[in-house]
Amino acid sequence: MKSFILDEKIWWNEYYSCLEKKMMDFKKEIANNINSKNVFKRERSEIDMYKKNPLKFRSIYYVLKKI
């Protein structure tokens, strides 16, 4: 069995930083909407957790081969 690890930098570079940018862009578009305050609340929380402790965001993937 083979495996590979996605470290925390990959998660930031390929996912969280992109998500954060898109969220900011979208919030600018809806800034006048009074209901926009809670938009992306869960996503913002996850990004904040990442920033507090990026090492918790490592992933390991196992590659299996059917025999």
Secondary structure, DSSP 8 states (H G I E B T S, - for coil): -EEEEE-HHHHIIIIIHHHHHHHHHHHHHTTT-GGGGGTTHHHHHHHHHHHH-GGGG-EEEEE----
